[in-house]
């Protein structure tokens, strides 16, 4: 019994998850997928032409039931300390457009 419990803990170590709009759960490895998200955002920020293909984590974040909560672990903790890249600006863009077409303030 203890052996099975330890095996489950080891399999789940380093994994995070969020719920998708269809009710399924997307599990991800924060280190691997955070690196892919960062590289993708830097490529967009630098104006790479053609734009890079979205990594799987971006596609999943766009399908999240609660995109703001799903992207939160990837956001910098202190934007005033010189963090130049906030993936929420890219990920939430599709979800935060108001009635008049303006993009909501993501700095909350």
ABEGO torsion letter per residue (X at the ends): XAAAAAAAAAAABGBBBBBBAAGBBBBBBAAAAAAAAAAAAAAAAAGBOBBBBBBAAAAAAAABABAAAAAAAABBABAAAGBABBAAAAAAAAAABBAAGBBBBAAX
